[in-house]
Amino acid sequence: MENYKKEGQVVGIMDLHRLEEIGLSKAEIVVYSALLKTGQTATGDLTKETGLRKSTIYNSLDRL
């Protein structure tokens, strides 16, 4: 299993556990959180920000 550096981080007023409750995977939550923090960015930057593989990021973006 990949390392999720951002797991447990609070996103605004909504904590990540709520996002999991509505059906997002941990990878989707990490990518979503990183996008909220960075805004529009390249996949390579998301890889650096999250520690996730590019394939995981692409899959998560497709599902989001």
C-alpha positions as CSV (number, residue, x, y, z in Angstrom):
1,M,0.0,0.0,0.0
2,E,1.3,3.4,-0.8
3,N,2.2,6.0,1.7
4,Y,-0.3,8.8,2.2
5,K,1.5,11.8,3.6
6,K,-1.6,13.9,3.8
7,E,-3.9,11.4,5.6
8,G,-5.7,12.9,8.6
9,Q,-5.1,16.5,7.4
10,V,-8.1,18.8,7.9
11,V,-9.4,20.3,4.6
12,G,-11.1,23.6,5.5
13,I,-14.0,22.8,7.9
14,M,-14.5,19.3,6.6
15,D,-12.3,16.6,8.0
16,L,-11.1,13.8,5.7
17,H,-13.1,11.2,7.5
18,R,-16.3,12.8,6.2
19,L,-15.0,12.5,2.7
20,E,-14.3,8.8,3.3
21,E,-17.9,8.5,4.7
22,I,-19.3,9.8,1.4
23,G,-17.4,7.2,-0.6
24,L,-14.0,8.7,-1.6
25,S,-11.0,6.5,-1.4
26,K,-8.0,7.5,0.6
27,A,-6.1,8.3,-2.6
28,E,-9.0,10.4,-3.9
29,I,-9.0,12.3,-0.6
30,V,-5.3,12.9,-0.7
31,V,-5.5,14.2,-4.3
32,Y,-8.5,16.4,-3.5
33,S,-6.8,17.8,-0.4
34,A,-3.7,18.6,-2.5
35,L,-5.7,20.3,-5.2
36,L,-7.5,22.4,-2.6
37,K,-4.1,23.4,-1.3
38,T,-2.3,24.0,-4.6
39,G,-5.0,24.9,-7.0
40,Q,-4.7,23.9,-10.6
41,T,-1.3,22.1,-11.0
42,A,0.5,19.5,-13.0
43,T,0.4,15.8,-12.2
44,G,4.1,15.9,-11.4
45,D,3.5,18.5,-8.8
46,L,0.7,16.4,-7.3
47,T,3.1,13.5,-7.2
48,K,5.6,15.6,-5.1
49,E,2.9,17.0,-2.9
50,T,1.1,13.7,-2.1
51,G,3.8,11.0,-2.4
52,L,1.4,9.1,-4.7
53,R,2.3,7.5,-8.0
54,K,1.2,9.2,-11.2
55,S,-1.0,6.3,-12.1
56,T,-2.8,6.6,-8.7
57,I,-3.2,10.3,-9.2
58,Y,-4.6,9.8,-12.8
59,N,-7.1,7.2,-11.5
60,S,-8.2,9.4,-8.6
61,L,-8.7,12.4,-10.9
62,D,-10.8,10.3,-13.2
63,R,-13.0,9.3,-10.3
64,L,-13.2,12.8,-8.8
